[in-house]
Amino acid sequence: MPENKKHQAARRSFLKNGLTIATGFYILPRHILGGKGYVAPSDKLQIAGIGVGGKGESDIWNFYKSNKAEIAFLCDVDEKRSAKSRERFPKAKFYHDYRELLEKEHKHIDAVSVSGPDHTHAIQALAAMQLGKHVYVQKPLTHTIYEARILTEAAEKYKVVTQMGNQGASGEGVRQMQEWYDAGIIGDVHTVYVFTDRPVWPQGIPWPGQKAAVPDTLKWDLWLGPAAKRDYIDKLVPFNWRGWWDFGTGALGDMGCHLMEAPFKILGLGYPTEATCSVGSVYVDEFKRGYFPESCPPSSHVILKFKGKPGKPDIKMVWMDGGIQPERPEELGPNDKMGDGGNGIIMVGTKGKMMGDVYGANPRLLPKDLMQTTNVPKKLFRVPGNEEGHYVQWVEACIAGYGSDAFKNLSAPFSISGPLTETVLMGNLAIRSYDIRKPSAKDPKWYDYPGRYIKLLWDGPNMKVTNFDDANQFVTKSYRPGFELKP
């Protein structure tokens, strides 16, 4: 066993056993010597944060608050964005390039948190996993379907503890709805509606022609990472990258893993079998539709279909973004909120309906009188602290190790979040296929695109659209030299 692995194993054993018997008498662990709740820094999970501004900032802070983790290293391409994390953890060595971090410090790292733009998740997470590091990766897990499959397989291959950052998966709501569904309260679900008010960033626009000066605090080439080189544009960083296919995954990628997670898990869904969609129009002048293939659309309506389990009906999942919402359930009063107003899920069964807010929070049965007459016992494991517990349970599983009871209780390991991400990104594959044009096409009929009227038939195990080969170009992507995905 390599020396660093021996050291990590010894620390894990110490943490789990609490007391060590040596030379005939007890040696008290340092957390007792230091007072109640104290854990010596050397006995904590040593975490490296890659992408430590914005959501990454709150991620590593939640790990630290568990009192079981030490933020040992920080890595970010944006010095301004990462300033607060560097102030909070002044002893953590700071890097700009994740490759340099992993090369130089991997012997001193137990686990890695990944929270940069979508297009960088897979290359960073896989590189860490291949070094035997546990990983926590923000949603969406990856930028492409192929990447999601690779990370799912890597988690099992390298026997590492994994978790995606869809914190609602650890909440009470999804477990309450699971117990209601398992008890047969709403019968068999056949239709699911999922909706969001995103995007709240620009989509459906042309790439700006005016380049901007790269901020002095931003390492632009490292930010681009695997994406093709291009000029910087104003306000792309830190937020508006979400609306561009080269970097983000649009409204569906941003919110799908939060909203689809509950029905995906509750209904035990697998790969979808087919997808259709329509997208919101952008007009550049009278009676002419703009075509901006680099940008996600301003709104979309996607239908994914799943094969039902034996004896159960097939399931249709309807996704709506850009403020589009389904018809209000008749059981709702005229002033009742649908979901949380802007986001929500509705599962329609043969006996009734379930509704929840974003993250599956605030679950309700419809008709509402079912809430007063239903008393289903709690049988599922609850994560202490709900959403904050999402972070703590990953830390504890990393300490306990792959295959431990703590590992088995994880809410969003890649074995679950990988297939969920593939489903979310299958919706994006349909969206991107909707407006496919051949590079040489000059057809003035804006309404007659090849993908517009096509139902995409999906072979999930083989990651392939079987009836429209042009769509398969979006299953994976190209990588810039030096930033390749290397399974």
C-alpha positions as CSV (number, residue, x, y, z in Angstrom):
1,M,0.0,0.0,0.0
2,P,1.4,3.5,-0.9
3,E,2.6,5.5,2.1
4,N,-0.1,8.2,1.7
5,K,-2.8,5.5,1.5
6,K,-1.5,3.9,4.7
7,H,-1.6,7.2,6.5
8,Q,-5.2,7.9,5.3
9,A,-6.3,4.4,6.3
10,A,-4.8,4.9,9.8
11,R,-6.6,8.2,10.2
12,R,-9.9,6.6,9.1
13,S,-9.4,3.8,11.6
14,F,-8.7,6.3,14.3
15,L,-11.8,8.3,13.6
16,K,-14.1,5.3,13.5
17,N,-12.7,3.5,16.6
18,G,-12.5,6.5,18.8
19,L,-10.3,4.8,21.4
20,T,-7.1,2.9,20.8
21,I,-5.7,0.3,23.1
22,A,-1.9,0.4,23.3
23,T,0.6,-1.2,25.7
24,G,-2.1,-2.3,28.0
25,F,-3.9,1.0,28.7
26,Y,-6.2,3.4,26.9
27,I,-5.0,6.4,24.9
28,L,-7.6,9.1,24.7
29,P,-8.2,10.5,21.2
30,R,-7.5,14.2,20.7
31,H,-11.1,15.2,20.3
32,I,-11.6,14.3,24.0
33,L,-8.4,16.1,25.1
34,G,-9.5,19.2,23.2
35,G,-13.0,19.3,24.7
36,K,-16.5,18.2,23.6
37,G,-16.9,18.2,19.9
38,Y,-13.2,18.9,19.2
39,V,-11.6,17.0,16.3
40,A,-7.9,17.5,15.7
41,P,-7.2,19.0,12.2
42,S,-4.9,16.0,11.4
43,D,-7.9,13.6,11.9
44,K,-10.3,15.5,9.7
45,L,-11.1,14.9,6.0
46,Q,-8.6,16.9,4.0
47,I,-10.6,18.6,1.2
48,A,-9.4,20.5,-1.9
49,G,-11.9,22.9,-3.4
50,I,-11.8,23.5,-7.2
51,G,-14.0,26.5,-7.9
52,V,-14.4,28.2,-4.6
53,G,-16.4,31.3,-5.4
54,G,-20.2,31.5,-5.6
55,K,-21.8,28.1,-5.0
56,G,-18.3,26.6,-4.5
57,E,-17.8,29.1,-1.6
58,S,-20.9,27.9,0.2
59,D,-20.0,24.2,-0.6
60,I,-16.6,24.3,1.2
61,W,-18.1,26.4,4.0
62,N,-20.7,23.7,4.7
63,F,-18.0,21.0,4.7
64,Y,-16.0,23.0,7.1
65,K,-19.0,23.6,9.4
66,S,-19.4,19.9,9.8
67,N,-16.3,20.0,12.1
68,K,-15.1,16.9,10.4
69,A,-13.3,18.4,7.4
70,E,-10.4,20.7,6.9
71,I,-10.2,22.9,3.8
72,A,-6.6,22.2,2.9
73,F,-6.3,23.6,-0.6
74,L,-8.2,26.1,-2.8
75,C,-8.2,26.4,-6.6
76,D,-9.9,29.0,-8.7
77,V,-9.2,30.8,-12.0
78,D,-10.9,34.0,-10.7
79,E,-9.1,35.8,-7.9
80,K,-11.9,38.2,-7.3
81,R,-14.6,35.5,-7.1
82,S,-12.5,33.4,-4.8
83,A,-11.4,36.2,-2.4
84,K,-13.9,35.3,0.4
85,S,-12.8,31.7,0.5
86,R,-9.2,32.7,0.6
87,E,-9.9,35.0,3.5
88,R,-11.8,32.3,5.4
89,F,-9.1,29.7,4.9
90,P,-5.8,31.6,4.9
91,K,-3.8,28.4,5.6
92,A,-5.1,26.7,2.6
93,K,-2.6,26.8,-0.3
94,F,-4.1,28.5,-3.4
95,Y,-3.8,27.4,-7.0
96,H,-5.2,28.7,-10.2
97,D,-4.8,25.4,-12.3
98,Y,-6.5,22.3,-11.0
99,R,-4.0,20.2,-12.9
100,E,-1.1,21.7,-10.9
101,L,-3.0,21.3,-7.7
102,L,-3.6,17.6,-8.2
103,E,-0.1,16.9,-9.5
104,K,1.6,18.6,-6.6
105,E,-0.7,18.0,-3.6
106,H,-2.5,14.7,-4.3
107,K,-0.7,12.9,-1.5
108,H,-2.2,15.4,1.0
109,I,-5.8,15.4,-0.3
110,D,-8.5,13.0,0.8
111,A,-11.4,14.5,-1.2
112,V,-12.2,17.1,-3.8
113,S,-15.1,19.5,-4.2
114,V,-15.8,20.6,-7.8
115,S,-17.9,23.7,-8.4
116,G,-16.8,25.5,-11.6
117,P,-18.8,26.1,-14.8
118,D,-20.6,23.0,-16.2
119,H,-18.1,22.4,-19.0
120,T,-15.3,21.8,-16.5
121,H,-17.0,19.4,-14.1
122,A,-16.1,16.1,-15.7
123,I,-12.5,16.6,-16.5
124,Q,-11.7,17.9,-13.0
125,A,-13.8,15.2,-11.2
126,L,-12.4,12.3,-13.2
127,A,-8.8,13.5,-12.7
128,A,-9.4,13.5,-8.9
129,M,-11.2,10.1,-8.9
130,Q,-8.4,8.5,-10.9
131,L,-6.1,9.5,-8.0
132,G,-8.4,7.7,-5.6
133,K,-10.0,10.9,-4.2
134,H,-13.6,11.1,-3.1
135,V,-15.5,13.8,-5.0
136,Y,-18.5,16.2,-4.5
137,V,-19.6,17.7,-7.8
138,Q,-22.1,20.5,-8.2
139,K,-25.1,20.0,-10.4
140,P,-25.5,19.3,-13.2
141,L,-23.0,16.6,-12.7
142,T,-21.6,17.0,-16.2
143,H,-21.9,19.0,-19.4
144,T,-22.7,16.0,-21.7
145,I,-24.5,12.6,-21.5
146,Y,-21.2,10.8,-22.3
147,E,-19.4,12.6,-19.4
148,A,-22.2,11.6,-17.0
149,R,-21.8,7.9,-18.0
150,I,-18.0,8.1,-17.6
151,L,-18.2,9.6,-14.1
152,T,-20.9,7.0,-13.0
153,E,-18.6,4.2,-14.1
154,A,-15.5,5.8,-12.6
155,A,-17.1,6.0,-9.1
156,E,-17.5,2.2,-9.1
157,K,-14.1,1.5,-10.8
158,Y,-12.1,3.6,-8.3
159,K,-14.2,2.8,-5.3
160,V,-14.6,6.4,-4.2
161,V,-17.4,8.2,-2.3
162,T,-19.4,10.5,-4.6
163,Q,-22.2,13.0,-4.2
164,M,-23.8,15.5,-6.6
165,G,-24.7,19.0,-5.2
166,N,-28.5,18.7,-5.6
167,Q,-29.0,19.3,-1.9
168,G,-32.7,18.8,-2.0
169,A,-32.1,15.1,-2.4
170,S,-31.3,15.0,1.3
171,G,-34.4,16.9,2.3
172,E,-37.6,15.7,4.0
173,G,-39.8,16.4,1.0
174,V,-38.6,13.7,-1.3
175,R,-38.7,11.1,1.5
176,Q,-42.3,12.1,2.5
177,M,-43.5,11.8,-1.1
178,Q,-41.7,8.5,-1.5
179,E,-43.5,7.1,1.5
180,W,-46.9,8.4,0.2
181,Y,-46.3,6.9,-3.2
182,D,-45.1,3.5,-1.8
183,A,-48.2,3.4,0.4
184,G,-50.4,3.7,-2.8
185,I,-52.0,7.0,-1.7
186,I,-52.1,8.4,-5.3
187,G,-52.1,5.1,-7.2
188,D,-49.8,4.6,-10.2
189,V,-48.2,7.8,-11.5
190,H,-48.4,8.1,-15.3
191,T,-47.7,11.8,-15.9
192,V,-45.2,14.2,-14.2
193,Y,-45.0,18.0,-14.8
194,V,-41.8,19.8,-13.9
195,F,-41.5,23.6,-14.4
196,T,-39.2,26.5,-13.6
197,D,-39.1,30.3,-14.1
198,R,-35.4,30.0,-15.2
199,P,-33.5,31.3,-17.1
200,V,-32.8,34.5,-15.2
201,W,-29.7,35.1,-17.5
202,P,-29.6,35.9,-21.2
203,Q,-30.6,33.1,-23.6
204,G,-31.7,33.0,-27.2
205,I,-29.3,35.7,-28.3
206,P,-26.4,35.9,-30.7
207,W,-22.8,35.8,-29.4
208,P,-21.8,39.5,-29.0
209,G,-19.6,40.8,-31.7
210,Q,-17.8,43.2,-29.4
211,K,-15.1,41.5,-27.4
212,A,-14.2,42.9,-24.0
213,A,-11.1,43.2,-21.9
214,V,-10.4,40.2,-19.8
215,P,-10.5,41.2,-16.1
216,D,-7.1,41.4,-14.5
217,T,-8.2,38.9,-11.8
218,L,-9.4,36.2,-14.3
219,K,-7.2,33.5,-15.9
220,W,-9.2,33.4,-19.1
221,D,-7.5,30.5,-20.8
222,L,-7.9,28.3,-17.7
223,W,-11.5,29.4,-17.4
224,L,-12.1,28.2,-21.0
225,G,-10.5,24.9,-20.1
226,P,-11.8,22.2,-22.6
227,A,-13.8,24.7,-24.6
228,A,-12.5,26.1,-27.9
229,K,-10.5,29.4,-27.6
230,R,-12.5,32.5,-28.2
231,D,-12.5,36.2,-27.1
232,Y,-13.8,37.2,-23.8
233,I,-17.2,39.0,-23.8
234,D,-18.6,41.3,-21.1
235,K,-20.5,39.7,-18.2
236,L,-19.9,36.2,-19.3
237,V,-18.2,35.5,-15.9
238,P,-19.3,34.8,-13.3
239,F,-23.0,34.0,-14.3
240,N,-24.1,34.5,-17.9
241,W,-22.1,31.5,-19.2
242,R,-25.1,29.4,-18.3
243,G,-26.9,30.4,-21.5
244,W,-24.2,29.3,-23.9
245,W,-23.9,25.7,-25.0
246,D,-20.1,25.7,-25.0
247,F,-20.1,26.3,-21.2
248,G,-23.5,25.8,-19.7
249,T,-26.6,23.6,-20.0
250,G,-29.3,26.3,-19.9
251,A,-32.3,26.4,-17.7
252,L,-32.8,22.7,-17.9
253,G,-29.3,21.9,-16.8
254,D,-29.4,24.5,-14.0
255,M,-32.7,23.4,-12.4
256,G,-33.4,20.0,-13.8
257,C,-31.3,18.1,-11.3
258,H,-33.1,20.0,-8.5
259,L,-36.6,19.5,-9.8
260,M,-36.5,16.1,-11.6
261,E,-34.7,14.4,-8.8
262,A,-37.8,13.7,-6.7
263,P,-39.9,12.0,-9.4
264,F,-36.8,10.3,-10.9
265,K,-36.0,8.7,-7.5
266,I,-39.6,8.1,-6.3
267,L,-40.7,6.4,-9.5
268,G,-37.5,4.5,-10.0
269,L,-37.0,5.8,-13.5
270,G,-34.3,4.7,-15.8
271,Y,-33.2,6.0,-19.2
272,P,-35.9,7.7,-21.2
273,T,-37.0,5.9,-24.4
274,E,-38.0,9.0,-26.4
275,A,-38.0,12.7,-26.4
276,T,-39.8,15.5,-28.2
277,C,-39.7,19.3,-27.7
278,S,-40.5,22.8,-28.8
279,V,-38.7,26.0,-28.0
280,G,-39.5,29.6,-27.6
281,S,-39.0,31.8,-30.7
282,V,-36.8,34.8,-31.0
283,Y,-37.5,37.3,-33.8
284,V,-34.8,39.5,-35.2
285,D,-37.2,41.4,-37.5
286,E,-40.7,41.0,-38.8
287,F,-41.7,37.4,-39.6
288,K,-38.1,36.2,-39.4
289,R,-36.9,33.9,-36.7
290,G,-33.4,34.3,-35.3
291,Y,-31.2,31.2,-35.3
292,F,-28.5,31.3,-32.6
293,P,-27.0,27.8,-32.4
294,E,-24.5,28.9,-29.7
295,S,-27.2,30.0,-27.3
296,C,-29.8,28.0,-25.3
297,P,-33.4,29.1,-26.2
298,P,-35.4,31.6,-24.1
299,S,-37.9,28.9,-23.2
300,S,-38.5,25.2,-23.9
301,H,-41.1,22.5,-23.6
302,V,-39.7,18.9,-23.5
303,I,-41.6,15.6,-23.2
304,L,-39.6,12.6,-22.0
305,K,-41.1,9.1,-22.0
306,F,-40.1,6.2,-19.8
307,K,-41.1,2.5,-19.9
308,G,-43.1,1.6,-16.9
309,K,-42.1,-1.1,-14.5
310,P,-43.9,-4.5,-14.8
311,G,-47.6,-4.0,-14.1
312,K,-47.2,-0.2,-14.1
313,P,-48.1,2.3,-16.8
314,D,-45.5,4.1,-18.9
315,I,-44.6,7.5,-17.6
316,K,-44.6,10.8,-19.4
317,M,-42.4,13.6,-17.9
318,V,-43.1,17.2,-19.2
319,W,-40.5,19.8,-18.6
320,M,-41.2,23.5,-19.0
321,D,-38.9,26.5,-18.5
322,G,-38.9,30.2,-19.3
323,G,-42.0,30.7,-17.1
324,I,-44.2,28.2,-19.0
325,Q,-46.4,26.2,-16.6
326,P,-48.8,23.3,-16.9
327,E,-52.5,23.6,-16.4
328,R,-53.4,24.2,-12.8
329,P,-54.7,21.1,-11.0
330,E,-58.5,21.4,-10.5
331,E,-57.9,20.5,-6.8
332,L,-56.0,23.8,-6.2
333,G,-58.0,26.8,-5.0
334,P,-57.9,30.0,-7.1
335,N,-55.3,31.6,-4.8
336,D,-53.2,28.5,-4.0
337,K,-49.7,28.5,-5.3
338,M,-48.8,25.9,-7.8
339,G,-45.4,24.6,-6.6
340,D,-43.6,27.6,-5.1
341,G,-45.1,29.9,-7.7
342,G,-42.1,29.9,-10.1
343,N,-40.9,26.3,-9.8
344,G,-42.5,23.0,-9.0
345,I,-43.3,19.4,-9.6
346,I,-46.7,17.7,-10.0
347,M,-47.0,13.9,-10.1
348,V,-50.4,12.7,-11.5
349,G,-51.5,9.2,-10.4
350,T,-54.6,7.1,-10.9
351,K,-56.0,8.0,-7.5
352,G,-54.6,11.5,-6.8
353,K,-51.7,13.8,-7.2
354,M,-48.6,15.0,-5.3
355,M,-47.1,18.4,-5.6
356,G,-43.9,19.9,-4.4
357,D,-41.8,23.1,-4.6
358,V,-38.2,23.3,-5.9
359,Y,-36.0,20.6,-4.3
360,G,-39.2,18.6,-3.6
361,A,-39.8,20.8,-0.6
362,N,-43.2,21.4,1.0
363,P,-44.9,18.3,-0.4
364,R,-48.7,18.3,-0.7
365,L,-51.3,15.7,-1.6
366,L,-54.1,16.6,-3.9
367,P,-57.0,16.8,-3.3
368,K,-56.0,18.6,-0.2
369,D,-58.3,16.7,2.2
370,L,-55.9,13.7,1.7
371,M,-53.5,15.6,3.8
372,Q,-55.9,15.4,6.8
373,T,-56.8,11.7,6.3
374,T,-53.4,10.3,5.4
375,N,-51.1,9.0,8.1
376,V,-48.3,7.0,6.6
377,P,-45.5,6.0,9.0
378,K,-42.0,7.2,8.4
379,K,-39.9,4.3,7.2
380,L,-37.0,5.9,5.2
381,F,-33.7,7.1,6.5
382,R,-33.7,10.8,7.3
383,V,-30.6,13.0,6.8
384,P,-30.0,15.1,9.9
385,G,-30.1,18.7,8.9
386,N,-31.8,18.1,5.6
387,E,-30.1,20.3,3.0
388,E,-27.1,21.2,5.1
389,G,-26.9,17.5,6.0
390,H,-26.3,16.8,2.3
391,Y,-22.8,18.1,2.8
392,V,-22.2,16.4,6.2
393,Q,-23.3,13.0,5.0
394,W,-20.8,13.1,2.2
395,V,-18.0,14.0,4.6
396,E,-19.0,11.2,7.0
397,A,-19.2,8.7,4.2
398,C,-15.7,9.7,3.0
399,I,-14.4,9.1,6.5
400,A,-16.3,5.8,6.9
401,G,-15.2,4.7,3.4
402,Y,-16.6,3.2,0.3
403,G,-19.2,0.5,1.0
404,S,-19.8,1.6,4.6
405,D,-23.3,2.2,6.1
406,A,-22.7,5.9,5.7
407,F,-21.9,5.4,2.1
408,K,-25.1,3.4,1.5
409,N,-27.2,6.2,3.0
410,L,-25.9,8.8,0.5
411,S,-28.7,10.8,-1.1
412,A,-27.1,11.5,-4.5
413,P,-24.1,9.2,-5.2
414,F,-23.2,9.0,-8.9
415,S,-25.0,5.7,-9.2
416,I,-28.2,7.8,-8.8
417,S,-27.1,11.3,-9.9
418,G,-25.3,10.0,-13.0
419,P,-28.4,8.5,-14.6
420,L,-30.5,11.5,-13.4
421,T,-28.0,13.9,-15.1
422,E,-28.2,11.8,-18.3
423,T,-32.0,12.2,-18.3
424,V,-31.7,16.0,-17.8
425,L,-29.2,16.2,-20.6
426,M,-31.4,14.1,-22.9
427,G,-33.8,16.9,-22.7
428,N,-31.1,19.3,-23.9
429,L,-30.2,16.9,-26.7
430,A,-33.8,17.2,-27.9
431,I,-33.7,21.0,-27.5
432,R,-30.4,21.3,-29.5
433,S,-31.7,18.9,-32.2
434,Y,-34.9,20.9,-32.6
435,D,-33.1,23.6,-34.5
436,I,-30.4,21.7,-36.4
437,R,-29.4,23.3,-39.6
438,K,-26.7,22.0,-42.0
439,P,-23.7,24.4,-42.1
440,S,-24.3,25.1,-45.8
441,A,-28.1,25.4,-45.6
442,K,-29.6,28.7,-46.9
443,D,-33.2,27.6,-46.8
444,P,-35.4,30.7,-46.2
445,K,-38.1,28.5,-44.7
446,W,-37.3,29.1,-41.0
447,Y,-40.0,26.7,-39.9
448,D,-38.6,23.7,-41.8
449,Y,-35.6,22.5,-39.8
450,P,-34.9,18.8,-39.9
451,G,-35.2,18.2,-36.2
452,R,-38.4,20.2,-35.6
453,Y,-41.0,17.5,-36.1
454,I,-39.0,14.5,-35.1
455,K,-39.5,12.2,-32.1
456,L,-36.1,11.2,-31.0
457,L,-35.9,7.5,-30.1
458,W,-33.2,6.9,-27.5
459,D,-31.1,3.8,-26.8
460,G,-30.1,4.7,-23.3
461,P,-27.6,1.8,-22.6
462,N,-25.7,2.7,-25.8
463,M,-26.2,6.5,-25.6
464,K,-27.5,6.8,-29.1
465,V,-30.5,8.3,-31.0
466,T,-31.5,5.6,-33.3
467,N,-33.7,7.5,-35.8
468,F,-32.0,10.8,-36.4
469,D,-28.2,10.5,-36.5
470,D,-27.6,14.3,-36.6
471,A,-28.7,14.5,-33.0
472,N,-25.9,12.2,-31.8
473,Q,-23.3,15.0,-32.2
474,F,-24.6,16.4,-28.9
475,V,-24.1,13.2,-26.9
476,T,-20.4,14.2,-26.3
477,K,-18.1,17.1,-27.3
478,S,-14.6,18.0,-28.4
479,Y,-11.9,18.9,-25.9
480,R,-9.1,21.4,-26.2
481,P,-5.6,19.8,-26.0
482,G,-4.4,19.8,-22.4
483,F,-8.0,19.6,-21.0
484,E,-9.1,16.2,-22.4
485,L,-11.4,13.7,-20.7
486,K,-9.2,10.6,-20.2
487,P,-11.3,7.6,-19.0
